[in-house]
Each structure stands twice: as C-alpha cells, then as structure tokens.
Amino acid sequence: MIRRPPRSTLFPYTTLFRSERSMATLEMDIWKGDWGLPSVDLDCLQAMAYAKFSGAPIRINKTNNPWKSPTGELPVLRQGSEVKLTKFDDILKHLQHEKYNADYDLKPKEQSDTKAYEQLLRDKLLPGLLFSWWIDSKNYIDLTRPWYASALPFPLNYFIPGQRQRVARRFLLNKYNLNEDDNTYLENTILRNSRECLNLLSDRLEKKEYMFGRSPTSLDALIFAYLAPLLKVPFPNPTLQNHLKGCDNLVAFVVRILRNYFPTASDDATKNDKSNTNDPTDDFPNKRRNQFLAGFLAISAMIGYALTAGLVQVDISNDLDDEDDDEDPTFYQFNEKDDDQRNE
C-alpha cells in the first residue's frame, strides 16, 4: 500500500502519478502583450498568472488570432491532441488535476471569499474596463482600434475591433437596462461602481503582499488580470486609471506580480520603447498593401453582385450589330481609292 505523502511535500512526488497524456507539453495561445504586460487581454492574463502561481510549465504562443480558437476567444490551453480548453474554470480544473494547484492551502472561508470577490469584480469593475477599452470614444479611436489593427492578421484587423466594440456596448446597455441615448448616465454609473470596487479591494488588501497572505492564489490571478491593464495601458482618457493610481497598495500589488512572475515583459516593453523612438512608424503595418487588397476585394464583390443580381447586363450581339451599322465611312473611302488605283 502506497501512503499519500503530506501536502506540504506533494510537489516532488507529482511526476510519479501522471498519465501519458499528462506528460504531453502544456501550451497556451494568447493575445500578445504590450506596455510591460505579458498580455493585454483579461482572460489571458488570468490564466497566465495562475499558471505561474501554480508552477505549471506552460509554453506560451502569442497567436493574436482568435480564429485559431474553438470558440473564437483566447486563451486556449492545449495538451496533446485531446485537451483544448478556453474557459478559465476549465483551465483551472485541468491544471489542478495535473497537480498544479495554487489554492490547496485555502480554508473554506477563503474559498467562499474568492467566489464573492470574483462576482464583485465582474459586476463592478468589468464594466469599467470595457468602457475604458471600447466605449470611450477617445480611447477607442486613439488607442484600442489602432492597437488591435496592428496586432490582428489581415483581414481580421478590419472588422474584429468594430465587432468587439459592438459586443461590449450591447453588454453594458443590457446590464444597466439603458438605451443608446443614455451615454452620460451609463458613463457615470460605470465609473462610480468601478471606483467603489477599487476602494473595496484596497481596503481588503491593506498592507499584505497578496489577498490571503504571502502566497498568491487564483483570486490574486483574477485581481491582477483586472488591474494590470488598467494600470499599464496608456489610455488617452485615464479617468478610471487615475483613481487606481491613487490606491498605492493596489499599484504595488500589480508591480510585485509583474516583477516576480513576468520579468521579461518589462524588458520587452523597454526594447519596444527604444525601437519606437528610433524608427517611428504608423500603427498599421503594410497599410498601403492592405488598403489596396481590401479595395480590390470590395470592387470585385460589388461587380460580382451586380452581375448575378442582373443590375448590369452585357449584350454582345447588339454591340456587334451596332459596330456593323456604324462603321467608319472613311474606311470605305480609302478602299475605293485603292480599287481605282488598281484598275488604272
């Protein structure tokens, strides 16, 4: 009989109990990072942070292509040919099944607190992030749309930013039961709720390194995923960002996780800043080529639709008859002169 080792010494024994599938490489497809972040996407950041906290050896693939996902969303956790997971709860359960568990020391009350704070963040802070990224017109025009247009492959970069903006707007209007004309009320409500949520998080964290002590858990991964983009992304309209910067312990919380678990992200940000100052380019690489191809495809589609719908007809026989009736009389004059010369 094999006796189970103590939980505190479980990690060295985990490789003895893994199946062949478990030995396959763990891979995760994500949105790429920027501005010192390992990824700009909330869900990707949450999954990546939990993987780091639990010690899971995951190979990261910066695909920036949601069409490679089974659900059209990133991240995607892959292991062999059988495992393809896109929801964080499924990723969490799979990693815990593989003995990568950052929550094994949580008490029942702390587990219930995790669920409560998760609901709080989704109800109060998620609308603020969506508004900052997609609804605020200045942020969307000057930052969000150019960034996604440069990150996405052609032709996805022409319609996915607008699609995601429409989805975010519809979500917020439905959440607060508002109409399209209630923009001011929507903004005030979202910002007020988001500020309250940030204050609650700051009060709960106090001076601790992490929410439940000195070791990060899935709750810390979730909070980090919400706060890191809000802190690091250079929003042209930084209303909510300025409030976060006033919460010193939350700022230190984000910086601590970035420094301890994602040190290369800051190095990449420094390199990008230097390259941008030395070789400034627009936000749309291959812009002229993409515009030409898009115009060509649009014109081809319009011509094809016009022909199939019968809006344009080509009558070849009538054109030939018209040409026979309207021949250039000068041609016959030249031919008559040639005939006269031959007769002479």
C-alpha positions in Angstrom: 0.0 0.0 0.0 1.3 3.4 -1.0 0.8 6.0 1.6 -0.1 9.5 0.4 2.7 12.0 1.2 1.9 15.2 3.2 0.5 18.0 1.1 3.5 20.3 2.0 5.8 17.8 0.3 3.5 16.7 -2.5 5.2 18.5 -5.4 8.3 16.2 -5.6 6.0 13.2 -5.9 3.6 14.5 -8.6 5.6 13.2 -11.6 5.2 9.6 -10.3 1.4 9.7 -10.7 0.9 11.3 -14.1 -0.5 9.6 -17.1 1.0 9.6 -20.6 -1.4 12.5 -21.6 -0.1 14.4 -18.5 3.4 14.2 -19.8 2.4 16.0 -23.0 3.5 19.6 -23.3 1.2 22.2 -22.0 0.7 25.1 -24.5 -1.4 28.2 -24.3 -2.4 30.5 -27.2 -2.8 34.1 -26.0 -3.1 37.7 -27.1 0.3 39.3 -27.2 1.5 41.7 -24.5 2.4 45.4 -24.7 3.3 48.3 -22.3 5.1 46.0 -19.9 2.2 43.4 -19.8 2.6 39.7 -20.7 -0.8 40.0 -22.5 -3.3 42.8 -22.9 -6.3 40.5 -22.6 -8.0 40.0 -19.2 -8.7 36.3 -19.6 -5.2 35.6 -20.9 -3.7 37.4 -18.0 -5.8 35.5 -15.5 -4.8 32.1 -17.0 -1.1 33.0 -17.3 -0.9 34.4 -13.8 -2.5 31.3 -12.3 -0.2 29.0 -14.3 2.8 31.0 -12.9 1.5 30.8 -9.3 0.9 27.1 -9.5 4.3 26.3 -11.2 2.7 24.8 -14.3 5.3 24.6 -17.2 3.3 26.1 -20.0 4.7 27.1 -23.4 3.1 30.4 -24.4 2.2 31.1 -28.1 1.4 34.7 -29.0 -1.0 34.0 -31.8 -3.2 37.1 -31.8 -5.7 35.1 -33.9 -9.0 34.2 -32.3 -10.0 32.2 -35.3 -7.5 29.5 -34.1 -9.6 29.0 -31.0 -12.5 26.5 -30.9 -14.8 29.2 -29.5 -13.3 32.3 -31.2 -11.8 33.5 -28.0 -8.4 33.4 -26.3 -6.7 31.9 -24.3 -6.6 28.3 -25.4 -4.9 25.7 -23.3 -3.7 22.7 -25.3 -2.2 19.4 -24.1 -1.7 16.8 -26.8 -4.5 16.3 -29.3 -7.3 15.8 -26.8 -7.2 18.9 -24.5 -8.4 22.2 -25.8 -9.8 24.5 -23.1 -10.8 28.1 -23.4 -12.7 28.9 -20.2 -10.7 29.8 -17.1 -12.7 27.5 -14.8 -11.9 24.5 -17.1 -8.2 25.6 -17.3 -8.1 25.8 -13.5 -9.6 22.4 -13.0 -7.3 20.8 -15.6 -4.2 22.3 -14.0 -5.3 21.2 -10.5 -5.9 17.7 -11.9 -2.3 17.8 -13.2 -1.2 18.6 -9.6 -0.6 22.3 -10.3 -2.7 23.9 -7.6 -2.2 27.3 -6.1 -5.3 27.1 -3.9 -4.5 23.9 -2.0 -3.9 25.8 1.3 -7.2 27.8 1.2 -9.6 27.4 4.0 -13.4 27.0 3.3 -14.0 30.7 4.3 -11.2 31.8 1.9 -12.7 29.7 -0.9 -16.1 31.4 -0.4 -14.4 34.8 -0.3 -12.8 34.0 -3.6 -16.2 33.4 -5.2 -17.6 36.5 -3.6 -14.8 38.8 -4.9 -15.0 37.1 -8.3 -18.6 38.2 -8.6 -17.8 41.6 -7.3 -15.2 42.2 -10.0 -17.5 41.0 -12.7 -20.3 43.2 -11.6 -18.4 46.4 -10.7 -15.0 46.5 -12.4 -15.5 44.6 -15.6 -17.9 47.3 -17.0 -15.3 49.9 -16.2 -12.6 48.0 -18.2 -15.0 47.5 -21.1 -15.9 51.2 -21.1 -12.2 52.3 -21.0 -11.2 50.0 -23.8 -14.2 50.0 -26.2 -16.8 52.7 -25.3 -14.9 55.8 -24.5 -14.6 57.4 -28.0 -11.2 59.0 -27.5 -9.6 55.8 -26.1 -11.1 53.6 -28.8 -10.1 55.9 -31.7 -6.6 56.8 -30.5 -5.6 53.5 -28.8 -7.8 50.5 -28.9 -8.6 50.3 -32.6 -5.1 51.1 -33.8 -3.6 48.5 -31.4 -5.9 45.7 -32.5 -5.5 46.7 -36.1 -1.7 46.3 -35.9 -1.9 43.1 -33.8 -4.5 41.2 -35.8 -3.7 39.5 -39.1 -5.2 40.7 -42.3 -8.2 40.8 -43.0 -9.3 40.3 -39.3 -7.9 43.7 -38.4 -10.6 45.4 -40.4 -13.7 44.1 -38.7 -12.8 42.5 -35.3 -12.2 45.8 -33.5 -15.6 47.1 -34.5 -17.2 43.8 -33.7 -15.8 43.7 -30.2 -16.9 47.3 -29.6 -20.5 46.5 -30.6 -20.5 43.4 -28.3 -19.2 45.5 -25.4 -21.7 48.3 -25.9 -24.6 45.8 -26.2 -23.4 44.1 -23.0 -23.3 47.3 -21.0 -26.6 48.6 -22.2 -28.3 45.3 -21.4 -26.7 45.1 -18.0 -28.0 48.5 -16.9 -31.2 48.4 -19.0 -30.4 51.6 -20.9 -31.0 53.0 -24.4 -28.4 54.1 -26.9 -29.0 57.8 -25.9 -28.2 57.3 -22.2 -24.4 57.7 -22.7 -23.8 60.2 -19.9 -25.8 58.2 -17.3 -24.0 55.0 -18.4 -20.6 56.5 -18.0 -21.3 58.0 -14.6 -22.8 54.7 -13.3 -19.9 52.6 -14.6 -17.2 54.9 -13.2 -18.9 55.2 -9.8 -19.2 51.4 -9.4 -15.7 50.8 -10.6 -14.3 53.3 -8.1 -16.2 51.6 -5.3 -14.8 48.3 -6.3 -11.2 49.6 -6.3 -11.7 51.1 -2.9 -13.0 47.7 -1.5 -10.1 45.9 -3.0 -7.7 48.3 -1.5 -9.3 48.1 2.0 -9.2 44.3 1.8 -5.6 44.0 0.7 -4.3 46.5 3.3 -0.5 46.0 3.6 -0.4 42.4 2.7 1.5 41.1 -0.3 -1.4 39.0 -1.5 -5.1 38.8 -0.7 -4.7 35.8 1.6 -1.2 36.3 2.9 2.3 35.7 1.4 1.3 33.2 -1.3 -0.7 34.1 -4.4 -3.9 32.2 -5.3 -6.5 32.1 -8.0 -8.1 35.3 -6.5 -4.8 37.1 -6.9 -4.6 36.0 -10.5 -8.1 37.3 -11.2 -7.4 40.7 -9.5 -4.1 41.1 -11.3 -5.8 40.4 -14.6 -8.3 43.3 -13.9 -5.8 45.8 -12.5 -2.7 45.3 -14.7 -4.2 46.6 -18.0 -6.0 49.4 -16.1 -2.6 50.5 -14.6 -0.3 50.0 -17.6 -2.2 50.8 -20.7 -1.7 54.4 -21.7 -5.3 55.4 -22.1 -5.7 58.9 -23.6 -8.7 59.4 -21.2 -7.4 58.0 -17.9 -10.3 58.8 -15.6 -10.5 55.3 -14.0 -6.8 54.8 -14.3 -6.0 57.8 -12.2 -8.2 56.5 -9.4 -6.3 53.2 -9.4 -3.0 55.0 -9.2 -4.3 56.7 -6.1 -4.5 53.3 -4.4 -0.9 52.7 -3.5 -1.2 49.2 -2.2 -3.0 48.0 -5.4 -0.3 49.6 -7.6 2.4 47.8 -5.5 0.4 44.6 -5.8 0.5 44.7 -9.7 4.1 45.8 -9.8 5.1 42.9 -7.4 3.5 40.3 -9.6 5.0 41.7 -12.8 8.4 41.8 -11.2 8.3 38.4 -9.6 6.5 36.3 -12.2 6.7 38.3 -15.6 10.1 40.0 -15.5 10.7 39.6 -19.3 7.5 41.6 -20.0 9.1 44.8 -18.7 12.3 44.1 -20.6 10.3 43.7 -23.8 8.5 47.0 -23.1 11.8 48.8 -22.7 13.1 47.4 -26.1 9.9 48.4 -27.8 10.1 51.9 -26.4 13.6 52.3 -27.8 12.7 50.9 -31.2 9.7 53.2 -31.4 11.9 56.3 -30.7 14.5 55.3 -33.2 12.1 54.2 -36.0 8.7 55.7 -35.6 6.1 54.0 -37.8 2.3 54.3 -38.0 0.0 52.0 -36.2 -0.9 50.0 -39.3 2.0 47.9 -40.8 1.6 47.3 -44.5 -1.2 49.8 -44.5 -1.0 50.6 -48.3 -0.9 46.9 -49.3 -3.9 46.1 -47.0 -5.9 49.1 -48.4 -5.2 48.0 -52.0 -6.2 44.4 -51.3 -9.3 45.5 -49.4 -10.3 47.9 -52.2 -9.8 45.2 -54.8 -11.8 42.7 -53.0 -14.6 45.2 -52.4 -14.8 46.2 -56.1 -14.7 42.5 -57.1 -17.5 41.7 -54.7 -19.6 44.6 -56.0 -19.1 43.7 -59.6 -20.0 40.0 -58.9 -23.1 41.0 -57.0 -24.2 43.4 -59.8 -23.8 40.7 -62.5 -25.5 37.9 -60.5 -28.4 40.2 -59.5 -29.0 41.4 -63.0 -28.2 45.0 -62.3 -25.7 45.0 -65.2 -26.2 43.2 -68.5 -23.7 42.7 -71.3 -25.4 42.1 -74.7 -22.6 41.1 -77.1 -24.7 40.6 -80.2 -26.2 44.1 -80.1 -22.8 45.6 -79.8 -21.6 43.7 -82.9 -24.6 44.8 -84.9 -24.1 48.4 -83.9 -20.5 48.1 -85.0 -21.5 46.8 -88.4 -24.1 49.6 -88.9 -21.8 52.4 -87.7 -18.7 51.5 -89.5 -16.4 54.4 -90.1 -17.1 55.8 -93.7 -13.6 56.8 -94.1 -12.6 53.2 -94.3 -14.7 52.7 -97.4 -13.3 55.9 -99.0 -9.8 54.6 -98.5 -10.8 51.2 -100.0 -12.5 52.9 -103.1 -9.3 54.8 -103.8 -7.3 51.7 -103.6 -9.6 49.9 -106.0 -9.4 52.9 -108.5 -5.6 52.8 -108.4 -5.6 49.0 -109.1 -8.0 49.5 -112.1 -5.7 52.1 -113.6 
